[in-house]
């Protein structure tokens, strides 16, 4: 039986200031949104199409995000998709899919840097 592949790579701009919090065990978790753009042909004209992605990073990557990433930062992110579910107050099942970052490259910094950390499954909540 072959293994599946869960890899995602995005290149875009941070849409809101990252939120960095500590879990009950003290591990840092950073969350933010990233916008990617592409050109699509609609009728006879090319239009911009923006897709928004939820990003989650842990540990050292969360520290880097807290230190260097701001709204509007240009980032390359490599990671994997994770979906969490919960029941809202009215009992309706809700889902949220996010990219769990394994590597982040700061594209608009003075010293372009790549940061990565081994994957972890420490995050189980939504944002």
FIGU-710043 format. One record per residue: residue in three letters; x, y, z of N, C-alpha, C in turn. Coordinates in steps of 0.1 Angstrom, whole numbers, plus 5000, padded with zeros to 4 digits. Each point is the difference from the previous one (the first is absolute). Layout:
% FIGU-710043
ALAXYZXYZXYZ
...
***
This chain:
% FIGU-710043
UNK500849885000499250125000500950125000
UNK499750104992500850124999499550105010
UNK501050095004499650115009499450114992
UNK499250085007499450124995501050125001
UNK499750104993500950125000499150125005
UNK500550085010499250115004501050125001
UNK500350064989501050114999499350124994
UNK500250125005499450124994501150115001
UNK500150074989500950124999499250124996
UNK500250115007499350124996501050115001
UNK499750104991500950125000499050125000
UNK500050085010499050115001500450105010
UNK498950085004500250115009499149985012
UNK500550035012499349995013498850095000
UNK498949965003498850085000499650065013
UNK500449955011499850065013501249975009
UNK500250095010501149985009499949865006
UNK501149935001500049865006499650015015
UNK499349905004499749985014500949895006
UNK500850035010500949905006499549985014
UNK499749875003499549965014500849885005
UNK499949985012500649885006499049905004
UNK500249874997499149905004500149975015
UNK499249925006500049965014501449955004
UNK500649934990501349945003501250104998
UNK499650124995501150104998500550014986
UNK499649924991500450004986499450124993
UNK500850074992499550124993499249954987
UNK498950074997499249984988499850134993
UNK500350024988499750124992499049974990
UNK499050094998499049984990499850144993
UNK499849984987499850124991499449964987
UNK499650104992499449974987501050044989
UNK500049934989500950034989499250014987
UNK500250104992499350024987500949964989
UNK499549924991500749974988499150054988
UNK500650044989499350064989500449924987
UNK499049994991500349954987499150074990
UNK500449994988499250064989499149894994
UNK498750044998499049914994499350074989
UNK499749934989499350064989498550005003
UNK499450115000498550015002499550074988
UNK499249944992499550054987501350024991
UNK500250124996501250034992501050085007
UNK499950015014501050085007500649915011
UNK501350045003500749935011499750085013
UNK499649935011499750065012500849935011
UNK500350075011500749955011499149925009
UNK500449885004499249925010500949985012
UNK499450045012500849985012499449895008
UNK500949915005499649895009500750035014
UNK499249985010500550025014500349865006
UNK501150005007500449875007500350035015
UNK499549915008500350005014501349935003
UNK500950075007501449945002500149985015
UNK500649895004500449975014501449965001
UNK500850055009501449975002500249985015
UNK501049915003500249965014501550035004
UNK500250005013501450005005500950124995
UNK501149964995501050104995499550084988
UNK499249934992499450084989499050115005
UNK499349975011499150095006500850125005
UNK501249975006500950115005500450094989
UNK500449944989500550074988498850094995
UNK498849954999498950074996499750125009
UNK500149985013499750105010501150124998
UNK501249964997501150104999500050074986
UNK499749934989500350064987498850024991
UNK498949935002498850014991499050105004
UNK499650084991499050105002498949994989
UNK498950085002499050014989500750054988
UNK499849944988500650044988501349934997
UNK500649925009501349934998499849904988
UNK501049994992500049914988500749875005
UNK499349894999500549875005499949894990
UNK500949915001500049874994499749905011
UNK499049924999499749905011499849864994
UNK500749915006499849864997499549935012
UNK499049914998499549935011499049894996
UNK499049975009499149904997498650045004
UNK499049954994498650045004499549925012
UNK499350065009499449945011498650065002
UNK499049915002498650055002499649965015
UNK499450105007499549985013498550024999
UNK499349935009498550025001499650025014
UNK498850075002499550025013498550034998
UNK499349995011498550035000499950145005
UNK499350084993499850145004498950005011
UNK499650125005499150025011498649944997
UNK499750004987498649944997500149864996
UNK501249935002500149864997500449964986
UNK500250114991500449974986501549974999
UNK500349894993501449964998500650104991
UNK501250065004500750094992501449954997
UNK500650044989501349954996500950124996
UNK501349995002500950104996501349934995
UNK500450034988501249944995501150115000
UNK501249965004501150105001501349934995
UNK500950084996501349954996500950015013
UNK500549885004501049995011501450024994
UNK500650115003501350044993501149915006
UNK500849954990501349935004501250094996
UNK499850094991501150094995499450134996
UNK500750115004499650134996501250084995
UNK499850064989501150094995499550144999
UNK500750095007499650145000500550074988
UNK499150034991500550054987500250154999
UNK499450085009500250145000501050055011
UNK500749915007500950055010501350044994
UNK500850085007501350044995500949884999
UNK499949915008500849884999499049884999
UNK499749974987499049894998500549885007
UNK499149945008500449895008499049894999
UNK500449885002499149885000500049945014
UNK498949975005499849955013499249874999
UNK500449905007499249885000500149935013
UNK499149915003499949925012499349874997
UNK500449895007499449874997498550025004
UNK499149924992498650015002499649965014
UNK498950055005499449965013498550004999
UNK499449935008498549995000499550065013
UNK500750105006499650055013498850094999
UNK499650054989498950094999498749924997
UNK499050025008498749934997498850095000
UNK500250135002498950095000499850074987
UNK499150105000499850084988500450145003
UNK500050084990500450145002499150094991
***
